[in-house]
Every structure is written in C-alpha cells, then in structure tokens.
C-alpha cells in the first residue's frame, strides 16, 4: 500500500496523517457497498474504546478514538431520541 501513513507521521503530525487518510477516503463513494466496509470498522472502534476505557495502559491515539466514538454515539443518541419524540 503506497499510501500507508506510518506510525511516525501519525504520532508526530496527526493533522497531516488525518488529511492523508481523508484524501484516500474520498473515493469511498466509488465502492459498490461502502457501508459493508465502514460499519464493521465503526463497530470495532466502539468496542475497542469500550474495552480500553479507563485502562491503566492506554494505546497511542486511544484518547482521540475515544473522543471520536463518544461524539458519534452522542449524535446517534440525539437522532434516536428525536425519532422517539417525533413518534409520540
């Protein structure tokens, strides 16, 4: 994989690493079934955050992943509550 970001870049320049990853993700709309690839990654990220939440030894970038997963869950909760209120 020629686009591999690398641990050094991720740790030393996370913004550059994010930009590079976003560039790669631009073509996700061209995939036949992007959800079948993205949803398992999201599930893994959520489970990883929950498994290591409060752990003594944190992995690099786990706090950032935790923040992202928590933001996603908050937004999903808002949508879910909005749908429940609309149904009442």
TILOGU-934522 format. One record per residue: x, y, z of N, C-alpha, C in turn; residue in one letter. Coordinates in pm, 1 decimal, m for minus. Last residue first. Layout:
% TILOGU-934522
         nu         nv         nw        cau        cav        caw         cu         cv         cw   residu
          X          Y          Z          X          Y          Z          X          Y          Z        A
...
% end
This chain:
% TILOGU-934522
         nu         nv         nw        cau        cav        caw         cu         cv         cw   residu
    m4417.2     1021.4     1924.9    m4515.8     1035.3     2033.9    m4632.3     1120.8     1995.7        X
    m4236.7     1034.7     1724.1    m4334.8      927.4     1716.3    m4443.1      941.4     1823.1        X
    m4065.7     1233.2     1801.7    m4149.8     1257.2     1683.5    m4262.5     1155.1     1674.6        X
    m3932.1     1107.6     2008.9    m4019.8     1222.1     2038.2    m4113.9     1250.3     1922.2        X
    m3789.7      915.2     1861.9    m3886.9      873.3     1963.6    m3984.1      986.3     1995.0        X
    m3627.0     1078.7     1704.5    m3724.1      988.6     1639.6    m3830.4      942.5     1737.9        X
    m3474.7     1197.4     1904.4    m3558.6     1280.3     1817.5    m3665.3     1196.5     1749.5        X
    m3337.6      976.1     2002.7    m3434.1     1045.8     2089.0    m3527.8     1133.7     2006.8        X
    m3177.9      915.3     1773.6    m3269.8      816.2     1828.7    m3377.1      883.3     1915.5        X
    m3027.1     1150.6     1747.5    m3116.6     1107.4     1639.0    m3221.6     1010.7     1692.7        X
    m2888.6     1142.3     1991.7    m2974.9     1256.1     1959.7    m3075.2     1218.0     1851.6        X
    m2742.0      905.1     1959.4    m2840.7      916.2     2067.2    m2939.1     1029.4     2040.7        X
    m2574.5      982.9     1751.8    m2671.1      874.9     1728.3    m2779.5      876.3     1835.3        X
    m2423.4     1176.7     1886.7    m2506.3     1214.7     1771.8    m2612.1     1108.9     1742.6        X
    m2298.4     1013.5     2080.4    m2384.5     1125.7     2120.5    m2478.5     1165.5     2006.6        X
    m2149.8      843.9     1913.4    m2256.5      787.0     1996.1    m2352.1      897.3     2042.7        X
    m1968.7     1030.3     1805.0    m2058.5      954.2     1718.3    m2176.7      900.4     1798.0        X
    m1836.7     1112.5     2038.4    m1910.5     1210.4     1958.6    m2010.7     1140.2     1867.4        X
    m1717.5      868.5     2114.9    m1815.2      931.6     2202.8    m1899.5     1034.3     2127.4        X
    m1543.5      835.2     1897.4    m1650.8      737.7     1919.7    m1758.4      798.2     2008.9        X
    m1373.3     1056.8     1938.1    m1449.2     1041.5     1813.2    m1566.6      946.9     1830.6        X
    m1267.1     1000.4     2193.4    m1339.3     1125.1     2168.4    m1428.1     1112.9     2044.3        X
    m1140.9      756.2     2138.8    m1247.5      763.5     2238.5    m1331.9      888.0     2216.2        X
     m948.6      840.6     1959.1    m1050.8      746.8     1914.3    m1169.1      750.3     2010.3        X
     m798.8     1000.4     2131.1     m861.7     1060.1     2014.5     m973.4      970.7     1961.6        X
     m709.6      806.5     2319.9     m793.9      918.7     2362.1     m865.4      986.1     2244.9        X
     m557.0      636.5     2150.7     m683.7      588.4     2205.1     m769.3      703.6     2257.4        X
     m309.5      723.9     2064.7     m427.1      773.7     1993.4     m559.4      718.0     2044.0        X
     m153.4      443.6     2204.6     m139.2      573.1     2138.6     m265.2      601.7     2059.0        X
     m334.4      284.9     2471.1     m266.4      279.6     2342.1     m254.1      421.8     2287.9        X
     m282.4      294.5     2821.8     m356.3      337.3     2703.8     m270.6      319.9     2578.6        X
     m301.8      114.1     3102.0     m209.3      139.8     2991.8     m289.3      170.3     2866.1        X
     m535.2      104.0     3259.4     m412.4      162.7     3313.1     m316.2      201.0     3201.9        X
     m852.8      195.7     3120.3     m742.8      100.3     3137.7     m617.1      173.0     3185.9        X
    m1067.8      357.0     3061.8    m1020.9      351.2     3199.9     m907.1      254.5     3224.8        X
    m1150.7      166.1     2791.8    m1192.0      283.9     2869.0    m1148.1      265.2     3014.4        X
    m1103.1      m54.4     2637.3     m987.6       10.2     2699.5    m1023.6      134.2     2780.3        X
    m1356.2     m132.3     2550.2    m1269.2     m231.7     2613.7    m1153.9     m166.1     2690.0        X
    m1453.6       99.6     2428.7    m1518.1       49.0     2549.5    m1429.7      m50.4     2623.8        X
    m1277.4      115.9     2210.0    m1285.8      224.6     2308.1    m1346.3      173.4     2438.3        X
    m1340.4     m125.2     2081.3    m1204.9     m101.0     2130.4    m1205.4        7.8     2237.1        X
    m1608.1      m87.1     2010.5    m1572.9     m194.1     2103.9    m1433.6     m174.6     2162.0        X
    m1578.3      128.3     1830.5    m1660.8      141.7     1950.6    m1622.6       36.4     2053.7        X
    m1414.5        8.2     1635.6    m1368.4      126.9     1708.1    m1447.2      144.9     1837.2        X
    m1580.1     m199.2     1543.2    m1452.5     m230.4     1607.0    m1400.9     m112.9     1689.3        X
    m1786.7      m40.4     1431.2    m1814.7     m132.8     1541.8    m1687.2     m168.5     1617.0        X
    m1642.2       87.7     1229.1    m1703.9      165.4     1336.0    m1735.5       78.1     1456.6        X
    m1579.4     m135.9     1076.1    m1471.6      m55.5     1134.0    m1526.0       28.5     1249.1        X
    m1832.4     m225.7      993.3    m1751.0     m309.8     1081.3    m1635.5     m233.3     1147.2        X
    m1904.8        8.9      832.9    m1976.5      m26.4      955.5    m1895.0     m120.9     1045.0        X
    m1735.5        7.3      605.7    m1724.5      111.6      707.7    m1789.0       69.6      839.1        X
    m1804.4     m209.4      441.6    m1666.6     m193.8      488.2    m1656.5      m98.3      606.2        X
    m2069.0     m181.3      392.0    m2024.1     m313.5      437.2    m1878.5     m309.9      484.5        X
    m2084.6       77.0      292.1    m2132.0       50.1      427.8    m2081.7      m83.2      480.5        X
    m2002.2       60.0       25.9    m1911.6      115.6      125.7    m1954.4       86.8      269.8        X
    m2032.1     m124.0     m217.4    m2107.9     m127.8      m92.3    m2020.6      m73.5       20.5        X
    m1872.3      m39.3     m436.0    m2004.7      m96.3     m457.4    m2091.0      m90.3     m331.7        X
    m1705.8      280.5     m423.1    m1714.9      138.8     m387.7    m1857.8       89.0     m408.5        X
    m1709.6      550.1     m455.9    m1698.4      468.5     m576.6    m1706.1      318.9     m548.3        X
    m1698.8      664.7     m211.0    m1827.6      668.0     m280.5    m1826.5      582.9     m407.3        X
    m1433.6      656.4     m146.1    m1521.0      555.4      m86.0    m1657.1      551.2     m155.9        X
    m1255.1      845.5     m227.2    m1303.2      751.2     m328.5    m1395.7      644.5     m271.5        X
    m1182.1      979.1        1.9    m1264.4     1049.0      m96.9    m1324.6      952.3     m199.0        X
    m1001.5      843.7      158.4    m1142.7      813.1      176.5    m1233.7      882.5       76.3        X
     m760.8      962.2       91.9     m784.8      824.7       49.7     m934.2      791.1       56.2        X
     m795.0     1207.1      218.6     m773.9     1202.2       73.5     m805.7     1062.9       20.5        X
     m804.7     1120.4      484.1     m924.2     1176.8      421.5     m913.2     1179.0      270.1        X
     m537.2     1043.3      520.3     m643.2      942.5      528.9     m771.2      993.1      462.9        X
     m415.8     1293.3      496.3     m379.8     1186.8      402.7     m486.9     1077.2      402.4        X
     m528.8     1426.5      715.3     m551.4     1476.1      578.3     m523.0     1367.7      475.1        X
     m423.9     1270.3      923.9     m568.6     1275.4      901.3     m600.2     1323.0      760.0        X
     m150.8     1329.0      896.1     m196.6     1191.2      881.9     m346.7     1187.0      854.0        X
     m154.5     1600.2      954.5     m109.8     1556.1      821.5     m158.7     1414.1      794.7        X
     m235.9     1580.6     1222.6     m319.3     1651.0     1124.2     m282.7     1611.1      982.0        X
      m25.8     1444.2     1353.4     m156.0     1380.0     1336.0     m246.7     1449.2     1234.6        X
      277.4     1416.9     1346.2      195.2     1515.2     1274.9       56.7     1456.0     1248.0        X
      378.3     1215.1     1512.2      446.5     1344.4     1506.9      361.9     1453.7     1440.7        X
      206.6      993.5     1490.8      240.2     1046.6     1622.1      302.0     1185.8     1617.0        X
      183.1      960.5     1213.3       63.3      967.9     1296.4       95.1     1032.1     1431.0        X
      451.2      938.5     1137.3      370.9     1052.1     1091.9      248.1     1069.3     1179.6        X
      515.3      695.3     1265.9      590.2      817.8     1294.4      510.3      941.2     1255.7        X
      340.2      505.1     1151.4      330.5      540.2     1293.1      399.4      673.1     1324.3        X
      193.3      556.5      830.3      306.8      524.9      916.2      292.2      581.7     1056.6        X
       37.1      558.0      591.7       73.2      680.3      662.7      195.0      658.7      751.0        X
       30.7      421.3      272.3       46.1      395.5      415.0      101.6      517.8      487.0        X
        7.1      429.6        2.1      m43.0      545.1       74.7      m24.3      532.4      224.4        X
       91.9      191.8     m110.5      175.6      308.5     m124.7      130.0      428.6      m43.6        X
       84.3     m117.5        0.0        0.0        0.0        0.0       88.4      123.2        0.0        X
% end
